[in-house]
Amino acid sequence: MAEKNVRYESVTHAYLDRRQLRRGAAGWVLLAGLGVSYVISGDFAGWNFGLAEGGFGGMLIATLIMGTMYTCMVLSLAELSASLPTAGGGYSFARRAMGPAGGFLTGTAILLEYMFAPAAIAVFIGAYCQELFGVDGPVVYAAFYAVFVGIHLWGVGEALKIMLVITAIAVLALVVFVVGMAPHFELANLFDIAVNDAAWGASAFLPQGYLGIWAALPFAMWLFLAVEGVPLAAEESKDPGRDMPRGIISAMLVLLVLGAAVLLLAPGGAGAQAMQDHGAPLVGALQAVYGEDSNAAVFVNAVGLAGLIASFFSIIYAYSRQVFALSRAGYLPRVLSVTSARKAPTLALIVPGLIGFLFSLTGEGDLMIAMAVFGATISYALMTLSHVLLRFREPELPRPYRTPGGVFTSAVACVLAVVAFVSTFLVNLQAALLSAVFYAVLIAYFVFYSRHRLVAQAPEEEFAAIAAAEATLEK
């Protein structure tokens, strides 16, 4: 898998002409909205499973650790996305730092994350629809996949604007939740989960002991997972050097505030015991303090569905751009990167959507979260390692934005990503092994086929070729 064992093929201008995205569709406000949109569903459902794994104390510590990891990673990606603004995102960063193999391993890990995260969100959408309309299951999942893949096929400018409106509605629902729950917060409610006396270090604060902290890490990640997808919009932004850092950092700041609010107020108002396995925890918390048919609960249920839709909608965008970039460069079948007359990558939207839909039929949202986290943590470790390597190997690379703390910041994120990766095996061994099988199949495709047929003129490959040529000249 070394660089010397990779072979390139030249393509015509017509090849790239059929693989063009719509440029200038997103400024920094839309990018920030995209970052919040990727993640906001995590505030409405999924994070609360961490209470079952580690209690409130375990989940709190896990969230602080993962919040640190994501903040450090976002600051690193702000620099990388401003310096290397292509639709490949993390794949293009790793490609520049570690060659084709590193780029492929990173890009496909991101793809695993973005393929399984919408499947988990579809399950949570079903739970909210059950509360609202009494309808759940495959029909709901299929309808949402069909509608929102269809909107993306319509065109990116329209899709991003619709996404921003949906995200704003979701944030409004969270504000209503915070206002409604704050008066009912009681410290004792955070610690009402029964203590497992057999666990090492167990207490009311850590009912599952010290290992509960580790087991809660994947669910703490769910409060921030996918914010790293903002760089995938680089080719469609107006001014990547300025807009990408502003967008992704602003999104992270908003997500830190929202995550802290739901983590404290949902179990603090309704009790951690009641929240630990609830399919719609924010609705359940409001129902616990105001009653089943209260206006606040009905409003957050109805409007809160927008939060799940926002993430579902935007991660579809993310996986399509990752598939598009890998396919355009020849790492995945090239047909997947062909764009329509409206500059939408048709098959890159449809094929991962079909795979995600099939997995959503299991109805196991926690399984899908663990599978998404498996891919995410691999990509985080490789992306932040890329930041470190590029700082040392290419100190003269133009950097419109520089990460505060430099390589120390990215190294912290890299180490914590490895810790989080190991936790996926602790939480759900089945999910980790299933994800590993998917990853192995993709790696085999690269080793035995695609590495011999890469596209020399793809932007990510041209960036790397130029860098290699400059290094040779310097010698």
N, C-alpha and C positions, 0 to 999 in steps of 0.2 A: 504493500500500500504506500510505498515511498513515492515521492514526486517523480523520480526517474522512471518509474513503472507506469506512469500515467501517459496516455496518448491523446492528442487533440485532433479534431477534424475541423476544417474550415467550412463555413456556411456562406450562403449568398446574402445579399442585402434583403432579399425577399423573406428570408427566414426571420430576421430580426424585425422587419416591418410587420409581420404577422404576430409579433409578441411585444406589443407596446402598451404601456399603461397611460392613463390620462394624467398629464403633468399639471402642476399648479393647482390641484384641487383642494389642498389643505394648508391652512396657516397654523400658527402655534396654538390658537384657541381650539380649533378642531382637533389638533393632535392631542392636546390635554384632555379634551372630551373623549377622544378615542381611548386614551389610557385609562380613564375612569370607567368608561363603558366596558372595556375588557374585563374588569375586575368586580364591578359593583354587585353582580349576582352573589358573590361570596359573602356579602353583608346580609343577604336575605335568607340564605340556606347553605348548609354544608359545613361551615365553621364550627357549628355547635356540636358536631360529632366528636370534636376534640375534648369537650367536657366529659364525655363518656370514657375517653382514654386516659385523661389526666386530672379530671376535676377542674375547678376554676383556677386553682393555683398552677397546675401543670399547664393549662391552656394559656394562662397569663404569661408565664415564663417563656413558653414556646413562641408566643406572639412577639414578645420583646426580642427574642433571638432572631426570628424570621423577619421582623420589621427592620432590624439592623442589617441583615443580609440583603434585603431588597433595596434599602436606602443606599447601601454601598454599591450594589450592582447598578442601580439606576444612575448614580453619579458616574460610574465607569462607562455605561452605555451612552450617556449624554455626550461624552467625548468621542467615542467610537462612531456613533451615528452621524455626528457633525463632520468627522474626517472621512468616512467611507459611506456616503449616502446612496445605497442601492436597496432594491426591494428584497435582497437576500437577508438583511438584518444580521442576526447572529451568525448565520452561515457565512456571510461575506467577511465578517470580522475574523472568524476562525480560519477562513480560507487564506486571508492575507497573512495571518500569524503562523499557521501550522500546516499550510499546504492543502491540497485537495482532500486528503483523507480527514484532516481535522475539520475542514469545512463541511464535508459530508456528515461526519459523526454529529456535529453540532446542529446542522440543519434538520436532519432526520429526528434528532431528539426533540427539537422544537416542534416538529410536525406531529410526533406522538402526543405531545402535550396538547396541541391545538385540535387534534382529532378526537381525543377522548374528553376534553373539558366540555365541549358542547353537548356530548352525550349525557354527562352528569347533570348539566343545566337543564336539559330536556326533561329529565326525571323530576327535578325540583319544580319546573314549570307545571308538570302534571300534578304535583302535590298542591300547588296553589290553585290550579284549575279545579281540582277536586273540592277544595274549600269553597270556591266561588260558584261553580256550575254543576258540581257533582259528576264531572267527566274527567277521566284519567286514562293513562295507558297508551298503547301504540297509535291510536287515532290522533291523540293530542301531539305525540312526538312527530308523527309524519306530517301533520298539518303545519307545525312550526318550521320544520326543516324545509318543506316545500315553499312556504311563503317567503321566508327570509333568504334562502338561496336565490329565489326568484328576484327579490329586490336587488340583490347584489348583481345579478345578471343584467339588470336594468342599467346600472352604471354607478361608478364609485362616487362621483360628486353628489348625486342624489342620495345614495346610501349613507354617506357620512353625515349629511345634513339631517336625515331622518334619525340616525343614530344619536346625534347630539340632542335632539328634542326628546327622544325616549329617555336618555340619560338624565336630562334635567328633571323630567317627571319622577324618575326613580329617586333622585336626590331629595326632591320634595317629600316623597313618602318617608324617607329616612329622617328628615327634619320633624315631620309629624310624629313619628315613632319616638324620637328623642324627647320632644316636648311632652308627649303623653306619658312616657315611662319615668321621666326624671323625678316627679313627685312621689313615686312609689318605690324608689330605690331603698333597699335595706341591706346593710352589709352582711347580715346573717344569712340572707338568701343565697349568697355566693358559695356558701360552704355547707349546703344541706345534702350533699351526696354522701352516702354511707362509706365509711373508711374500710378499706381492705387491709385488715391487720396483718395478712400474710405478705404484703408487699413491703419491700425494703424502703424505709424512710417514710412510711405512710403516716398521714396526719389529716386533720380536717382541711388544711390548706392543700395537701397533696394526697387525696384519698387513694390513689393508685401508686403512691410512692414516687421515687426518683425516676424510674423507668417511664412513668406516665408522662413526664415532660417530653421525653424522646418520642413516645407514641403519639403525642399531640402535634408534633411538628408539621406533618402533612396537612392537617386541618387548619393550623395557623397560617400556612402558606396560602390556603384558599382565600384568605382576606386580601391577598396581594397578587395572586397568581395570574400571569398573562400581561401585567403592566409592561413587561419587557418587549411586548409586541409593537410598541409605538414605532421603533425604527423600520419596521416593515413598510411603513408608508413614506419612506424617504424619497422615493422616485416620484411620488405624487404630491410632495410638499412644495411650497412656494420658494422657500429659502432654507434648505436643510441645515446649513451652518448655524443659523440663528434659531430657527423654529424647532428643530429636534430637541436641543437641550431644554429650551423653555417648556416645550410641551410635556416631555416625559417627567421632568422634575416637578412641575406644577401638579401633574396627575398623582405623583407619589405623595405629595404633601396632603392632598385632599383625601387620599385613601388611608393614610395614617390616622387622620381625624375620624373618619367614618368607622374604621375598624375598631378604634378604641371605644367609640360610642356604643356600638352594638354589643361588644364583648362585655362591657360593664353593665349596661342597662337591661338587656334581655334576661340574663340570669339574676341580676340584682333586683329586678322587679317581680319576676315570676318564679325564681328559684332555679338553680343549676340542674337539679334533679329532673324537673319538668322539661327543661330545654335540651337535655343531652341527646335525645333521639327524635326530636320533633321535626317533621317534614317541612314545616313553615314556621320557624321559631319566632319571628317577629310578630306574626299574627297570633301565635299561641300565647306570647307574652302579654299582648294587649287584651286578649280574651280572658286571661287569668285575672287581670286586675279590673277590667271594665265590663266583662260579660261577653258571652258568645256572639250576640248580635249588636254589640256596641258600634257606634259610628266610627270610632277610631280604628277598631279592628277591621271593619268592612272596608274602610278607605285604604288602609295600608295593604290589605289583601289585594284589592283591585288595582291600586296604583303601584303597589310593590311588585306586581307581576311585570311591570315595566322594567324593573331592575334586572330581573332574570332575562327578559327579552333583550335588554341592552347588551349584556355580556354574550348571550347566545348569538345575537346579530353581529357583534363586532369580532368575535373569535372566528366566525365564518370568514370574515374579511381576512383575518390574520392567517388562517391555514391556507387560504387560496393564494396569498402572496408568497408564502413559504414554498408551496408546491410550484408556483409559477417560476420563482427564481431558480430552484433546484432543477426543474425541468428545462428551462431556457438554457441552462449551462450544460445539460446533458446528463446530470447525475440521476435524474428520474426520467421515465419515458418522455420524449420531447413533445408528443402530442398534447400533454397536459398543460403546456404553456401557451397554446394558441389562443389569441384573444379575439373577441367578437368585434363587430363594427362599432360597438359602444365601449371598446377597450376594456372589456371584462374577460378574465381568463375562465372560459366556460367550464371545461372539464376539471380545472383545478378547484372550482367551486363545487361541482357535482359529485366527483368520485369520493373525496374524503367525507362529504356529507352523507353519502350512502353507507359508508363504513361506520361512521358515528351513529347513524340511525339504527343500524343492526345491533350495535352494542347497547344502545339505550333500551332495547327491548328486554334486557335483563331486569330493568327496574331498580338496579342496585347503584344508587348515586354514590355511595361511599367507595364502592369498587372502582367506579370511573374516576373519582378524585384521586385515588391511590395510583391508578395507571397514568393519569395526567401528570402527577407529581414525579413519578419515575422519570419520564422524559424531561420534565422541566429542570430537575436538579442536575441531570447530566449536562444539559445545555448551559445552565448557569455556571457550573464549574469551568466549562470550556470557554465560554464567552469572557469571563473575568480573567481566566488564564491568558486569553488572547490580549487583553488590555495590558497585562504585565509584560508579555513578550514583545508587543509592539513598542512599548515605552523604551525597552532596552535595545531592540533591533533597529527601530526606525525613529530615532529621536528627532529627526528633521521632518517627519510627516506633518503636513499642515494640520493644526488642531485649533479650529475656531473657538472651541471650549476645552478647558483642561480640568480634569477631575480633581477636586480638593483632596489633598492627602496622597495623590498619585497612586503608585503601585501598592502602598499599604492599604488603601481603601479597597482596591480590587482584590487584594490577597485575602482580606477579611471575608469578603463575599465568597470567594472561591472555597475557603476552608469550611465555612458554614454550609455551603451547597453540598459538599461531600458528606457532612454530618447528616443533612436532611435526606440525602440519597440513601444512606444506610437505614434511615428510619422507615423507609417504605417497605423494607423486608420485615421489619418488626411489626408494623401495623397490619399489613395484608400481604402475606407471602404469595397467595394465589395471584393477586394483581401484579405484584412485582415480577413474578415468573412469566405471566402472560405478556406483559410489556416487553420483557427481555426477549421472548420468542419473536415478537413483531420486529424489534430492533435488530435481532440477528438476521432475520430474513432480508431486511433492507441492506444491512452490511454485506450480506452475501451477493446481493444484486450489484452492489458497487464493485466488490472484489472481482467477481467473475464476468461482469459485463460492462457497466457504464464507465468505469475508469479508463477503458480503452477507447471511449467515444465521446469525450468531453468537447464542448464547443469553445473554440479559442476566442471568438468575438463576444461572448457573454460579458457584461460589464464587470462582474466580480473576477472573472478570469483575466480580463484585460488589465484591471488594476494590479493584479498579482504579477502579470507579465512585465508591466512597466516598472514595477518595483524591483523585480529581478534584474532587468536590463540596466537600471540605474546603479544597482549594487555592483554589477559586473564592470561598468564603466569606472566606478570609483576605485576598483582594484587596479 
